[in-house]
Amino acid sequence: MLRRNPTAITVTPEDIIVFEEARLRRLEESKQLEQGHKATVNFDPSDELKPLPGDKARIVRSREERIGLSRRGAN
């Protein structure tokens, strides 16, 4: 079996910069994907019906009361 001499590898400062930029870009992409995933998981469509924390509490009415069909008047 023949052997060849080992190849010498030199790492330049430019190589390190390119590597670090690629690594940071991958980290940013993964953070954006993670944040996007969290936003879709935590989204609740009924949140828009809930009062905001600073709003005064309102009387909660049923669907029929909101559209004008009161159970009290149906007697």
N, C-alpha and C positions, 0 to 999 in steps of 0.2 A: 504494500500500500504506500502510495506516495503522499508526502506531506508538503505543504507549501508554508512559507513563512507567514506569520500573523500580519494582518493588515493593521496599520496604525490609523487610529481615528482621532481627529482633532475637532474639538468643539469650539466654535468661535463665539464671540459675544453676540453677533447677529443671529446665530442659531438659537441662542438662549432667549433672545428677544422674541423671535418668531414662535418659539415653543410656549413662552409665557403668555403671549397674546392669544394664541389658539386655546390655551387652557382657560384663560379668563373669559373668552367668548363662549366656550362650552359651559362654564359655570353660570354665566348670565342667561344662556338659553335654558338651562335646566331650572333656574329660579323662575323664569317667566312661565315655563310649562307648569311648574309646581303651583305658582300663584293662580294661573288660569284654572287648574284643576280644583284648587281650593274654592275659587269663586263659584264654580258650577256645582260643587258638592254642597256648599253652604247656602245656596240660593233657595229661598222659600217663596213661592208665588203668593202666598197669603200675607206676606210681610207688608205689602202695599196697603192692606186693609187695616193694619194695626196702627194705633196712634204713635207718633214720634215721642221720644222720652220727654221732650220739653212741652208737649201739648197737654192741655187739660184733659182729664178723663171725660169721655163722652158716654152717654147712655148707649149701650149696644142694643141694636134692634135686629129682629129677625128679618129674613128676606121678604116675607109677606108684609111686614110693617113698613119696610123701606119702599116698597112699590105701591103701598096704599091699601093693601088688603088686610084689614085689622080683624083679628079673631073676635074681638069684643063686639064689633058691629054686625057680626054674622048671626047673632041670636035671633 
